[in-house]
Amino acid sequence: MGLEGKLMKLRSLELKDAELMLEWMKDKDINKYYRFHSETVTLDSIKGFITNSKSCDNNKHYAIVDDDDVYLGTISLKNIDMHNLNAEYAIALRKVAIGQGIARNATIDILNKAFEHFNLNKVYLNVISDNERAIKFYEKMGFVYEGEFKEHLLINGVYHNLKWYAVRR
């Protein structure tokens, strides 16, 4: 079943989202470019993350949900720096939400929050250099390439380059 025609909104993460968060975290097609160890993630660790996220001022994590309030993914502003007025962008979607326009709409919403609600000047991200699908998406959303750190990440014994992108108000 596709998500075509469904509305999307952002809301605070809730404990009821934990099982569907675990779904994408354990999905090898989804997490192959992420930098956490999926084998160590548990339902309890995700519930702890959700609970702790509510009291963290410099990280804002939102559930992306459909019009039936079903969790589709997480989008975040991390490392919010109110002195320098910038934050790091991150997004992760369940497989069912990929290719449905959900990431686009959620990104527009989070950038509006960043620039209007938080009054930030810049939102940045980093991405493993061979993650071509993500890079194409970020560029389509207006993120501009700023540089590359060579052999910056060691994942499963292999070094990866890290590209940096940003969008400004």
C-alpha positions as CSV (number, residue, x, y, z in Angstrom):
1,M,0.0,0.0,0.0
2,G,1.5,3.4,-1.0
3,L,1.2,6.7,0.8
4,E,0.1,8.7,-2.3
5,G,-2.4,11.4,-1.3
6,K,-1.7,11.1,2.4
7,L,-0.9,14.2,4.3
8,M,2.3,14.4,6.3
9,K,3.0,16.4,9.5
10,L,5.7,16.7,12.1
11,R,5.1,16.1,15.8
12,S,7.1,15.3,18.9
13,L,8.5,11.8,19.1
14,E,6.3,9.5,21.3
15,L,7.0,6.2,22.9
16,K,4.5,4.6,20.5
17,D,6.9,5.4,17.6
18,A,9.6,3.1,19.0
19,E,8.7,-0.1,17.2
20,L,8.6,1.5,13.8
21,M,11.8,3.4,14.5
22,L,13.4,0.0,15.3
23,E,12.1,-1.2,11.9
24,W,14.2,1.3,9.9
25,M,17.2,1.1,12.2
26,K,17.4,-2.7,11.7
27,D,16.8,-2.5,7.9
28,K,20.1,-3.0,6.1
29,D,19.0,-1.2,3.0
30,I,18.1,1.9,5.1
31,N,20.9,2.0,7.6
32,K,23.9,1.1,5.3
33,Y,25.0,4.8,5.3
34,Y,24.3,5.5,8.9
35,R,27.0,5.6,11.5
36,F,25.5,3.7,14.4
37,H,25.8,0.0,15.1
38,S,22.3,-1.3,14.3
39,E,23.1,-4.6,16.0
40,T,23.2,-2.9,19.4
41,V,19.9,-1.0,19.0
42,T,17.1,-2.3,21.0
43,L,13.5,-1.3,21.6
44,D,14.5,-0.2,25.1
45,S,17.4,1.9,23.8
46,I,15.0,3.6,21.3
47,K,12.5,4.3,24.1
48,G,15.3,5.8,26.2
49,F,16.3,8.0,23.2
50,I,12.7,9.2,22.8
51,T,12.3,10.0,26.5
52,N,15.7,11.8,26.7
53,S,15.0,13.8,23.5
54,K,12.1,15.6,25.2
55,S,14.5,17.3,27.7
56,C,17.3,18.2,25.3
57,D,17.5,21.9,24.3
58,N,20.1,21.6,21.5
59,N,18.6,18.7,19.7
60,K,15.0,18.7,18.3
61,H,13.8,15.4,16.9
62,Y,10.4,15.2,15.3
63,A,8.3,12.2,14.2
64,I,7.2,12.4,10.6
65,V,3.6,11.0,10.6
66,D,0.8,10.5,8.1
67,D,-2.7,11.8,8.6
68,D,-3.5,8.7,10.6
69,D,-0.6,9.5,13.0
70,V,1.4,6.5,11.8
71,Y,5.2,7.1,12.2
72,L,7.0,7.3,8.9
73,G,10.4,8.6,10.0
74,T,12.4,11.0,12.1
75,I,13.7,14.4,11.1
76,S,16.0,16.4,13.3
77,L,17.8,19.7,14.0
78,K,20.9,18.6,16.0
79,N,23.6,20.5,17.7
80,I,21.5,23.7,17.7
81,D,23.9,26.6,18.3
82,M,22.0,29.7,19.3
83,H,25.2,31.7,19.5
84,N,26.3,31.0,15.9
85,L,22.7,30.4,14.7
86,N,23.2,27.1,13.0
87,A,22.1,23.5,13.4
88,E,22.7,20.1,11.8
89,Y,20.0,18.5,9.7
90,A,19.2,14.7,9.8
91,I,16.5,12.6,8.4
92,A,15.6,8.9,8.4
93,L,12.6,7.2,6.8
94,R,11.0,3.8,7.0
95,K,11.1,2.0,3.7
96,V,7.4,2.4,3.1
97,A,7.9,6.2,3.0
98,I,10.8,6.4,0.6
99,G,9.9,7.8,-2.8
100,Q,6.5,9.2,-1.7
101,G,7.5,12.9,-1.3
102,I,7.6,12.5,2.5
103,A,11.3,13.5,2.8
104,R,10.7,16.6,0.6
105,N,7.7,17.8,2.6
106,A,9.3,17.1,6.0
107,T,12.5,18.9,4.9
108,I,10.6,21.9,3.9
109,D,8.8,21.9,7.3
110,I,12.0,21.5,9.3
111,L,13.8,24.2,7.4
112,N,10.9,26.5,8.0
113,K,11.1,25.7,11.7
114,A,14.9,26.3,11.6
115,F,14.7,29.7,9.9
116,E,11.4,31.0,11.3
117,H,11.0,29.5,14.7
118,F,14.6,29.1,15.8
119,N,15.8,32.1,13.7
120,L,18.8,30.2,12.5
121,N,21.1,31.5,9.7
122,K,22.4,28.1,8.5
123,V,21.4,24.5,8.5
124,Y,24.1,22.0,7.5
125,L,24.5,18.3,7.0
126,N,27.2,15.7,6.2
127,V,26.8,12.7,4.1
128,I,29.0,9.8,3.1
129,S,30.4,10.6,-0.3
130,D,29.1,7.5,-2.1
131,N,25.5,8.0,-0.9
132,E,24.4,9.3,-4.3
133,R,20.7,9.1,-3.7
134,A,20.9,11.3,-0.6
135,I,23.2,13.8,-2.2
136,K,20.9,14.2,-5.2
137,F,18.0,14.8,-2.7
138,Y,19.9,17.3,-0.6
139,E,21.0,19.3,-3.7
140,K,17.4,19.3,-5.0
141,M,16.3,20.7,-1.6
142,G,18.7,23.6,-1.9
143,F,21.7,22.4,0.1
144,V,24.9,23.6,-1.3
145,Y,28.2,21.6,-1.3
146,E,30.8,23.2,1.0
147,G,33.6,20.7,1.0
148,E,34.8,17.1,1.7
149,F,36.7,15.4,4.5
150,K,38.8,12.7,2.9
151,E,38.9,9.3,4.6
152,H,37.1,10.7,7.6
153,L,35.0,7.8,8.7
154,L,36.1,4.2,9.3
155,I,33.1,1.9,8.8
156,N,33.5,-1.9,8.9
157,G,37.2,-1.5,8.2
158,V,36.8,0.8,5.2
159,Y,37.5,4.5,5.1
160,H,34.8,6.8,3.7
161,N,34.9,10.5,2.6
162,L,32.3,12.8,4.1
163,K,30.7,15.6,2.1
164,W,29.4,18.7,3.8
165,Y,26.4,20.7,2.6
166,A,24.5,23.7,3.9
167,V,21.5,25.9,3.2
168,R,21.2,29.5,4.5
169,R,18.3,31.6,5.3
